[in-house]
């Protein structure tokens, strides 16, 4: 009897260990492809549903467009740093729920979708095209920076929506170096491409998508900061950054967040540099 109990205990330990290992296992390329296949199946089902229920089909397609963006995000993140099992499961579960809706069936017990506003919860949406001024906290130089290197910045002024404070000044935003080209003898023009992908809210880090559109010299930013804060500072920066060229000495900001040197050297962005960033995907603040 004691031997049987020992065997049973060993089996339970092995099963528990296996389950824990699976829970911690990294998401694979095959699993991301599986999400893409599911999305394609849903799109086909929505097309069929449109023949009998155009309204429901339109809602499914609208939701599917958002989830497809999430799948693209997971694919990019998989290459950069890996995707957690929880992140994968969240998108997978939302797709499965949407598959049921696309089939024309009513969902009696639908899981809570993170992007759907909850009852009693206030949600603000920062629209695509909104521009935020942030102060760089991490030094970046095209001669030493590496592709996919992480960096941080903080917002300069309070962001108000409907007279309510949505993003306080000092909110941390994080990004990565998308590409880098150091200045060389043959190609003397160094460049950096920067992208923002995370903002730290009271509820924790939240995904965001934003690109750099303008840059302001750190020394000039110090002078501007002495003038005022809040809406006053925001208005001053809006005037300074309204031109076609970045105001950072020897730098030109181009499309896609690329910052290129104009004087035949490397791009040098010291801490304190002000970057104007454009929100490229709706950002929900809860």
C-alpha positions as CSV (number, residue, x, y, z in Angstrom):
1,X,0.0,0.0,0.0
2,X,2.8,2.4,0.9
3,X,4.5,1.7,-2.5
4,X,1.2,2.4,-4.3
5,X,0.9,5.7,-2.5
6,X,4.5,6.6,-3.3
7,X,3.9,5.8,-7.0
8,X,0.7,7.9,-7.1
9,X,2.6,10.8,-5.4
10,X,5.4,10.7,-8.0
11,X,2.9,10.7,-10.8
12,X,1.1,13.7,-9.4
13,X,4.4,15.6,-9.0
14,X,5.4,14.8,-12.6
15,X,2.0,15.9,-13.9
16,X,2.1,19.1,-11.9
17,X,5.6,19.9,-13.1
18,X,4.6,19.2,-16.7
19,X,1.6,21.5,-16.4
20,X,3.7,24.3,-14.9
21,X,6.3,23.9,-17.6
22,X,3.6,24.2,-20.3
23,X,2.1,27.3,-18.6
24,X,5.6,28.9,-18.7
25,X,6.5,27.7,-22.2
26,X,7.1,30.5,-24.7
27,X,4.7,31.1,-27.6
28,X,6.0,29.7,-30.9
29,X,5.8,31.0,-34.5
30,X,3.4,28.1,-35.3
31,X,0.9,29.4,-32.7
32,X,1.0,32.9,-34.1
33,X,0.2,31.4,-37.5
34,X,-2.7,29.6,-35.9
35,X,-4.1,32.9,-34.8
36,X,-3.8,34.2,-38.3
37,X,-5.6,31.2,-39.7
38,X,-8.4,31.6,-37.2
39,X,-8.7,35.3,-38.2
40,X,-9.0,34.2,-41.9
41,X,-11.7,31.7,-41.0
42,X,-13.6,34.4,-39.2
43,X,-13.3,36.8,-42.1
44,X,-14.8,34.1,-44.4
45,X,-17.6,33.4,-41.9
46,X,-18.4,37.1,-41.7
47,X,-18.7,37.3,-45.4
48,X,-21.3,34.5,-45.3
49,X,-23.0,36.1,-42.4
50,X,-23.4,39.4,-44.3
51,X,-26.0,37.7,-46.6
52,X,-28.4,37.1,-43.6
53,X,-27.3,39.7,-41.0
54,X,-25.4,42.6,-42.4
55,X,-25.3,44.5,-39.1
56,X,-23.9,41.6,-37.1
57,X,-21.4,40.9,-39.9
58,X,-20.2,44.5,-39.9
59,X,-19.6,44.4,-36.1
60,X,-17.6,41.2,-36.5
61,X,-15.4,42.7,-39.2
62,X,-14.8,45.8,-37.1
63,X,-13.7,43.8,-34.2
64,X,-11.7,41.4,-36.3
65,X,-9.7,44.4,-37.7
66,X,-8.6,45.3,-34.2
67,X,-7.6,41.7,-33.4
68,X,-5.6,41.4,-36.6
69,X,-3.6,44.4,-35.4
70,X,-3.0,42.6,-32.1
71,X,-1.8,39.6,-34.0
72,X,0.7,41.7,-36.0
73,X,1.9,43.2,-32.7
74,X,2.4,39.7,-31.2
75,X,4.4,38.6,-34.3
76,X,6.7,41.7,-34.0
77,X,7.1,41.2,-30.3
78,X,7.8,37.5,-30.8
79,X,10.8,38.4,-32.9
80,X,12.0,41.1,-30.5
81,X,11.6,39.6,-27.1
82,X,9.1,36.8,-27.1
83,X,5.4,36.6,-26.3
84,X,4.0,35.4,-22.9
85,X,1.5,32.7,-22.7
86,X,-1.0,35.1,-21.1
87,X,-0.7,37.6,-24.1
88,X,-1.3,34.8,-26.6
89,X,-4.2,33.3,-24.6
90,X,-6.0,36.7,-24.5
91,X,-6.0,37.2,-28.2
92,X,-6.8,33.5,-28.9
93,X,-9.8,33.6,-26.5
94,X,-11.1,36.8,-28.1
95,X,-10.8,35.2,-31.6
96,X,-12.7,32.2,-30.4
97,X,-15.5,34.3,-29.1
98,X,-15.6,36.3,-32.3
99,X,-15.7,33.0,-34.3
100,X,-19.0,32.1,-32.5
101,X,-20.5,35.5,-33.4
102,X,-19.4,35.2,-37.0
103,X,-21.2,31.9,-37.2
104,X,-24.4,33.7,-36.4
105,X,-24.7,32.2,-32.9
106,X,-25.5,34.1,-29.8
107,X,-22.9,33.8,-27.0
108,X,-24.7,33.1,-23.7
109,X,-21.6,33.5,-21.5
110,X,-19.0,35.7,-23.3
111,X,-15.6,36.2,-21.7
112,X,-14.7,39.7,-20.7
113,X,-12.7,41.3,-23.5
114,X,-10.0,43.6,-22.3
115,X,-10.8,46.2,-25.0
116,X,-14.5,46.4,-24.2
117,X,-15.5,49.1,-21.6
118,X,-16.8,47.6,-18.4
119,X,-20.0,48.8,-16.7
120,X,-19.3,51.8,-14.4
121,X,-15.7,52.3,-15.8
122,X,-14.7,55.6,-17.3
123,X,-12.8,55.2,-20.6
124,X,-11.1,58.0,-22.6
125,X,-9.7,57.4,-26.1
126,X,-6.7,59.3,-27.4
127,X,-7.4,59.4,-31.1
128,X,-5.0,58.6,-33.9
129,X,-3.1,61.7,-34.9
130,X,-2.9,63.2,-31.4
131,X,0.5,64.6,-30.7
132,X,2.3,64.4,-27.4
133,X,5.5,66.2,-26.3
134,X,7.9,64.0,-24.3
135,X,11.3,64.5,-22.8
136,X,13.9,61.9,-23.6
137,X,15.4,60.2,-20.5
138,X,17.8,57.8,-22.3
139,X,20.7,59.0,-24.4
140,X,20.7,57.8,-28.0
141,X,23.4,58.1,-30.6
142,X,23.4,56.6,-34.1
143,X,27.1,55.7,-33.6
144,X,26.5,53.5,-30.6
145,X,22.8,52.6,-30.5
146,X,21.7,49.1,-31.5
147,X,18.6,48.0,-33.3
148,X,15.7,47.1,-30.9
149,X,17.5,49.0,-28.1
150,X,14.9,50.2,-25.5
151,X,14.6,53.8,-24.3
152,X,12.3,55.9,-22.0
153,X,10.8,59.4,-22.1
154,X,8.3,61.3,-20.0
155,X,5.4,63.5,-21.0
156,X,5.9,67.2,-20.7
157,X,2.5,68.6,-19.9
158,X,-0.9,67.3,-18.6
159,X,-3.2,65.9,-21.3
160,X,-6.8,67.0,-20.6
161,X,-10.0,65.6,-22.2
162,X,-13.4,67.1,-21.4
163,X,-11.7,69.1,-18.6
164,X,-10.5,65.8,-17.0
165,X,-6.9,64.9,-16.4
166,X,-6.2,61.8,-18.6
167,X,-2.4,61.8,-18.7
168,X,-0.4,63.7,-16.1
169,X,2.9,65.3,-16.9
170,X,5.7,63.0,-16.1
171,X,3.9,59.9,-17.4
172,X,6.5,57.4,-18.6
173,X,6.5,56.3,-22.3
174,X,8.8,53.6,-23.7
175,X,10.0,52.8,-27.1
176,X,12.7,51.0,-29.2
177,X,15.2,51.8,-31.9
178,X,13.6,50.3,-35.1
179,X,16.8,50.8,-37.2
180,X,20.1,52.6,-36.9
181,X,22.7,53.7,-39.5
182,X,26.0,55.1,-38.1
183,X,27.9,57.7,-40.0
184,X,30.8,56.3,-42.0
185,X,33.4,57.5,-44.5
186,X,31.2,56.5,-47.4
187,X,27.8,57.3,-45.9
188,X,28.5,60.2,-43.6
189,X,24.8,60.8,-42.6
190,X,23.9,58.9,-39.5
191,X,20.2,58.1,-38.7
192,X,17.9,56.6,-36.1
193,X,14.4,55.3,-36.5
194,X,12.4,55.5,-33.2
195,X,9.0,54.1,-32.3
196,X,7.1,54.1,-29.1
197,X,5.2,51.0,-28.0
198,X,4.4,51.3,-24.3
199,X,3.0,53.9,-21.8
200,X,2.9,53.4,-18.1
201,X,-0.5,54.2,-16.6
202,X,-1.7,53.9,-13.0
203,X,-3.1,50.5,-13.9
204,X,0.3,49.4,-15.3
205,X,2.1,49.3,-18.6
206,X,-0.2,49.6,-21.6
207,X,0.6,49.1,-25.3
208,X,0.7,52.1,-27.5
209,X,1.9,52.9,-31.0
210,X,3.4,56.2,-31.8
211,X,6.2,57.7,-34.0
212,X,8.4,60.7,-33.7
213,X,7.5,63.7,-35.9
214,X,9.7,66.5,-34.5
215,X,12.6,67.1,-32.2
216,X,13.7,70.1,-30.1
217,X,17.2,70.9,-28.8
218,X,17.6,70.0,-25.1
219,X,19.1,73.4,-24.3
220,X,16.3,75.2,-26.0
221,X,13.8,73.0,-24.1
222,X,15.3,74.1,-20.8
223,X,14.8,77.8,-21.7
224,X,11.2,77.0,-22.8
225,X,10.5,75.1,-19.6
226,X,11.3,78.3,-17.5
227,X,8.5,80.2,-19.3
228,X,5.6,78.2,-18.0
229,X,3.9,74.9,-17.7
230,X,0.7,73.1,-18.6
231,X,-1.3,74.6,-21.4
232,X,1.1,77.6,-21.7
233,X,4.1,75.3,-22.3
234,X,2.1,73.1,-24.6
235,X,1.2,76.1,-26.7
236,X,4.8,77.4,-26.9
237,X,6.0,74.0,-28.0
238,X,3.2,73.7,-30.5
239,X,4.5,76.9,-32.1
240,X,8.1,75.9,-32.0
241,X,7.5,72.5,-33.5
242,X,5.0,73.6,-36.1
243,X,7.5,73.9,-38.9
244,X,8.5,71.3,-41.5
245,X,12.0,70.7,-40.0
246,X,13.0,69.5,-36.5
247,X,14.5,72.2,-34.3
248,X,17.2,69.9,-33.0
249,X,20.4,71.3,-34.3
250,X,21.8,69.3,-37.2
251,X,18.9,66.9,-37.4
252,X,16.0,66.4,-39.8
253,X,13.0,64.3,-38.8
254,X,11.5,62.3,-41.7
255,X,8.6,59.9,-42.3
256,X,8.2,56.8,-40.1
257,X,10.1,58.4,-37.2
258,X,13.5,58.5,-38.9
259,X,15.8,61.1,-37.4
260,X,18.8,61.9,-39.7
261,X,21.9,64.0,-39.2
262,X,22.4,66.8,-41.7
263,X,26.0,67.8,-40.9
264,X,27.8,64.6,-41.8
265,X,28.0,63.2,-38.3
266,X,26.0,60.8,-36.1
267,X,22.6,61.7,-34.7
268,X,23.1,62.6,-31.0
269,X,20.0,62.8,-28.8
270,X,21.1,63.6,-25.2
271,X,18.8,63.3,-22.2
272,X,16.4,66.2,-22.1
273,X,15.8,66.3,-25.8
274,X,12.1,67.0,-26.5
275,X,10.4,64.7,-29.0
276,X,7.0,65.3,-30.5
277,X,5.3,61.9,-31.1
278,X,2.1,61.2,-33.0
279,X,-0.3,58.5,-31.8
280,X,-0.7,55.9,-34.6
281,X,-3.3,53.7,-33.0
282,X,-6.3,54.6,-30.7
283,X,-5.1,54.6,-27.1
284,X,-7.7,53.8,-24.4
285,X,-7.1,55.2,-20.9
286,X,-9.2,53.5,-18.2
